[in-house]
Amino acid sequence: MSASARLGRLGEDLAARDLEAAGLVLVVRNWRCSRAGVRGEIDIVAWDGPTLVFCEVKARRGARAGGPFAAVTPRKRSQLRRLAAVFMADTGLRADEIRFDVVGVDWSPDSSAARVTHLRGAL
């Protein structure tokens, strides 16, 4: 596993813990879809009370690339919405409300500490 992949995996672990500590109930992590026209991964799906939440996690070291939230491009937003629709169709999960959140994980330059920021309804 590359250093970047390890950083991302650690970021997702921190994000999952942060979401659970905030009271969300995790449904699944790293749900993958490889259908024609809809390919990709949803990092975390969770319940926040009656709301089904689809979370994109972005971990970054330093702000040289604009930080974790800058990495959620319009294309990524559109892809996440399509993936969420397929997820709900495939699993049969229904909710009166759905929400798209972004969890940013900012690692210190030496990767010894991280700051987790959860943006609810970010998309």
GIURWO-V908973 format. One record per pair of residues at least 6 apart in sequence whose C-alpha atoms are under 6 Angstrom apart, sorted by sequence separation. I is the first residue (numbers start at 1). J is the second residue. D is the distance in whole Angstrom. If there is no record, write none. Layout:
# GIURWO-V908973
i:I j:J d:D
i:I j:J d:D
This chain:
# GIURWO-V908973
i:33 j:39 d:5
i:46 j:52 d:6
i:47 j:53 d:6
i:107 j:113 d:6
i:33 j:40 d:5
i:46 j:53 d:5
i:107 j:114 d:4
i:32 j:40 d:6
i:45 j:53 d:6
i:60 j:68 d:5
i:106 j:114 d:5
i:32 j:41 d:4
i:45 j:54 d:5
i:59 j:68 d:6
i:106 j:115 d:5
i:31 j:41 d:5
i:58 j:68 d:5
i:105 j:115 d:6
i:30 j:41 d:6
i:31 j:42 d:5
i:44 j:55 d:5
i:105 j:116 d:5
i:30 j:42 d:6
i:104 j:116 d:6
i:30 j:43 d:5
i:43 j:56 d:6
i:104 j:117 d:5
i:29 j:43 d:5
i:103 j:117 d:6
i:29 j:44 d:5
i:103 j:118 d:4
i:28 j:44 d:6
i:28 j:45 d:5
i:102 j:119 d:5
i:27 j:45 d:5
i:101 j:119 d:6
i:27 j:46 d:5
i:101 j:120 d:5
i:26 j:46 d:4
i:101 j:121 d:5
i:25 j:46 d:5
i:100 j:121 d:5
i:101 j:122 d:5
i:25 j:47 d:5
i:99 j:121 d:6
i:24 j:47 d:6
i:100 j:123 d:6
i:24 j:48 d:5
i:68 j:104 d:5
i:53 j:98 d:6
i:55 j:100 d:6
i:57 j:102 d:6
i:59 j:104 d:6
i:61 j:106 d:6
i:51 j:97 d:5
i:52 j:98 d:5
i:53 j:99 d:5
i:54 j:100 d:5
i:55 j:101 d:5
i:56 j:102 d:5
i:57 j:103 d:5
i:58 j:104 d:5
i:59 j:105 d:4
i:60 j:106 d:5
i:61 j:107 d:5
i:51 j:98 d:5
i:53 j:100 d:6
i:55 j:102 d:5
i:57 j:104 d:6
i:59 j:106 d:6
i:11 j:59 d:5
i:61 j:109 d:6
i:8 j:59 d:6
i:11 j:105 d:6
